[in-house]
Amino acid sequence: MLGPPYNHTMKNPATFFLVGIPGLQSSHLWLAISLSVMYTTALLGNTIVVTVICTDFTLQEPMYRLLCVLAAVDIVMASSVVPKMMTIFSSGDNSISFSACFTQMYFVHVATAVETGLLLAMAFDRYVAICKPLCYKRILTPQVMLGMSVAIITRAVILMTPLSWMVSHLPFCGSTVVLHSYCEHIAVAKLACADPMPSFLYSLIGSSIIVGSDVVFIAVSYNLILRAVFGLSSKNAQLKALSTCGSHVGVMALYYLPGMASIYVAWLGKDIVPLYTQVLLADLYLVIPPTLNPIIYGLRIKQIRERTWSMLLYCLFDHSNMGSWHKVY
């Protein structure tokens, strides 16, 4: 499966060159502006979510802890690709070193695998909260939450590390121009002088195991949740229960739909869908969820929204009062 050993230290190039979005070079400046806005929103929004949850002792329930980890992972996922994309689109500096390329690839793989695991954990949290509310604190103890977090990260590292290792150990003796805006593993592996199919198959099997199993368990969780909700006699109770799941469903749609579209287009529609569309889908898959996740949670979850406003007002008026104090004295 891993293929024969190669003397990659002798054949590996020192640098790869990222094209950006093939066929849309004339739009790179506009893409840089759009990316800078989205990246700033992602950094600011997710930092606020992490800060609010970590500093407010009333937001220490399991769901908020998972949101805090999700926001941190979103920062890592966006930061692993967007700064280099912005450099390519704005200044045309498209070179990336061999080690930086595979480091970027590794962080993208691990971050996406961790994120899908967090969405599964959040679905389990909603299932316990709605279907077994009296046992919520007894089931989702801090020890259980810590164990779930460790298991999610360990699974991502164990399953994703071999993929980056396999691609990095292929011999690259030809072109070093990557037809992508980041070091996406299929685009990089295609440049190898050896057969990249083992890494392609491992990618397909690994992602199918991780995403497939998570989606199945999430579907089962929400099937049980819907049964419990529609079994309630009060319409208000039904709406309240469904409202608590709305933000989670929105985040899942943002994550899985672009991801599945990107994967299936890369595998099945590569001869039909234009290359720039494939690259754009892959880029949006890594940029849109980190940008919109904090907005969704900030708008829908009352505690986070109120705490964010109070923190911003405190910072504004506190600095304003300090400024007035300095003027007086």
N, C-alpha and C positions, 0 to 999 in steps of 0.2 A: 504493500500500500504506500509506503513511504518512498519507494523507488530506490534505485542504486545510488550509492554515495558518489558525490561529485567533489572535485577539488575547487570549490567555489571561491576560495581565497585567491586563487590565481586568475579567475575569470570574471569575478564580480566587478561591475563598473563602480567608479567612485561616486557617480552622480546620475540621477534620473532627471528627466525633463518632463514636467506636467504641462499638457497642452491647454488645460482649462476645459472649456466646453467646445468641442470640435464643431465648426460651422457657425458658431456664434461669437467669433472673436470681435466683431464690430460692436457687440453689445456688452463687452466685458466691463466697461466703465459703469454702465447702468447696473449691472449685476453686482459690482463692487459696492455701489451705494446701497442697494437693497440688502446685501449681506451685512454691511456695517450696521444698518438700522436693526436688522433681525438679531444680530449677534449682541449688540448693545442691550436690546430688550431682553434677550435670554440671560445675559450676565446679571443685569440689574434685577430682573424679576426673580430668578432663582436664588440670587444672593439674599434678597429680601425674604423669600420664603424660608431659607435656612436660618437667617438671623431671627426672624419672628418666632419660629418654632423652638429654636434653641434657647431663646431668652425669656420666653413666656412659660411659666411653670404650669399654667392651665392647659397648655397644648402638648401634654406629654402622653396622650393616649396612643395606642399602637398605630392607628391610621396616620396621625401626624408625624410620627417617627418615620414611617415609610415614606411619607411625602418629603420629609427632610432628606432622606437618602436619595430619593428620586431626583430632587432638585440638584443635589451634589453630582449625581451621575450625569444629568443633563449638562451641567457646566463642563464636565470632563469631555463628554461626547462632542459638544459644539466646539470647545477649545482645541480639540485634537485635529480639526480639519479647517475651520473657518478662517483663522488668521492666515494660513498659507493660501487659501483660496483668494482672500482679499488682496494679498500681495501679488498673486498672479494676475487678477483682473484689473488691478489699479496701476501697477508699475511694470508688469510683464516679466518680473523676476520669477521664472518658473522652474528653477533648479532646486533639487532636494537631494541631500546625500543619501547614500545607500542605507546607512543605519537609521537615519531619520525617517526614511520612507517606511521601513518595516516596523519601526517604533510606532509611527502613526497608524499603520495597518493593525497592529496588535491592540492599541487602545480603542480603535473603532470596534473591533470584534468583541473585545471584553465588555466595553460599555453597552453595546447593543444587547449582548447576552444577559448582562446584569439587569438591564431595564425591563426585558420581558419577564424575568424572574420576579422583579418587584411588582409588576402588574398582576402576576399570579398571586403574590402574597396579599396585595390589596383586595383582590377578589375574595380571597379566603377571609380576610378581615371583615368585609361587608357581609359575607355569608354568616359568620359567627354573630355579628352585631344584629342582624335582622332575624335569623332563624333560631339563634340560641342566645338571646340578649341577657338572660339571667346568669349565663355561664361565661359571659364575655371576658371579664377580668380574670376568671379562674383558668380559662383556656389560653388566652393571649397574655401570658405573663412576660415580664422583661426577659427572663431566661429563654422563653420560647421565641421571642422576637429576635434576640441576639443569635440564637441557633439558626433561625430562618435566614437572617442576613448573611451569616457565615456560609451557610449552605448555598445560597444564591451566588455569592462571589466565588466560592470554591468551584462550583459547577462551571461557571463561565471561564475561569482560568484553566481548568483541566481540559475542557472541550475546545477552547479557542486557541490555546497556546500551540498545539501541533499544526494548525493551519498556517499561521505566520511562519513557523519554523520550516514547514515543507516548502513554502514559496521562497523563503530567503535562502534555502540551500539548493535551489535550482541554478544551473549555470546560465549566465547572461553574457553572451558573446556577440550579440548583434545590436539592433537598435535599442536605444535607451529612452526613446520618446514614448511616454505613457499617454494614451488617448483618454485622459480623464483629468479631473480637477483635484483629485487626491489619490493616494496610493491604494486604490481599490484592488483587491487581490486578483480578480479575474483579469483586469487590464494589465497588471504587472506580470502575472504568470504567463500571459500570451507572448511576452517578449523573450521568454526563456528558450534556450537552444535544445532543451529536452522536452519530453512529453509532459504537459502540465495537467493532464487528465486526472491523475491521482489526487492532486490538490483540489480540482474542481469537484470531484466526487465526494471528497471529505467535507468540503464546504456545503454541498447539497445535503449530505446525510446528517452532518452535525447541526445545521440550521433547522432541518426538518425535525430532528429529535427534540431540540430545545423549544423551538416555536410551536411545533405540532403538539407536543405534550402539554405545554403551557396553555395553548388555545383550548384544547380539549377540557382541561381541568377548569379553566375560566368559564367555558360554556356550561359545564356541569354545575358550577357554583351559582351562576346566574339563573339556570333552570330551577334550582332549588329555591333561590331567592324569590323569583317570580311566583312560584307556587305558594310560598309563604305569604307574600304580599297580597296576592289576590284572594287568599283565604281569610284576610282580615275583614271584619264586618264594617269598619268605619272607612268611609271614603277619604277622610282627612288623614287617617293613619296610613292608608295606601299611598297617597300623594307624598306624604312626608318620607316614607320609606323609599319610594322611587326617586325622590329628589336627592337623597343621600348617595344614590348610585350614579346620578347623572354625570357628575364631573369625571368619575372613574371610567364610565363608558365612553365619554368624549375623548379622554386621553388614550384609551385603548384604540379607538378608531384612528386617531392621529398617528399612532405608532405602527399599527399592524397594516393598515391599508396602503400607505406609501411603501412600506417595506415589502409587502407581498407583491405589489405592482412592480417594484424595482427588480426583485428576484426573478419573477416570472418573465418579465420583458427581457432581462439579460439572458435567460436560458432558452426561452421559447420564441421570443419575438425579435431576436437579434438581426434576422435577415429582413424583417418587415418594418420594425420601428426604427426611425432614424437614430443615429448614434447620439446626436445632441439631446434627444428626448431621453434616451437611456441614462446619460450622464446627469441630466437635470433631475430625473427621478431619484437617482442615488444621492444627489446632493440634498434635495429637499427632505429625503428620509432622515438625514442627520441634522437638519437645521430647523425644520418646522416644529417637531415635538418639543425641543428645548425652549423654543420661542413662545409657544402657545400654552404649554403646560402651566406655568405660573399664572398666566392670565386667567385660564379656566378655573384654577383652584382659588385664585384671589377673588374672582367674581362670584363664585358659587358657594364657597365655604365662608359663612358669616364670621366665624371666629378669626380666621386669617385676615379677612377684609377689614374688620374693625380694628384688629391689633396693628395692621399695617398703617391705617390712617392715623391712629393715635400715636404711633411711633414717628411718622412723618411730621405730624403737627407738633409733637414735642421737640423734635430736632429743629424745626423752623422757628418756633416761638422761643425756644431756649437760646438759640443763637441770636435771635432778635433782641431778647432781653439782655443778653451779655453785651451786645453791641451798644444798647442804650446805656447800660451801666458804665461802660468805658467812656462814653461821651460825657456823662455826668461827672465822672471823676478824672 
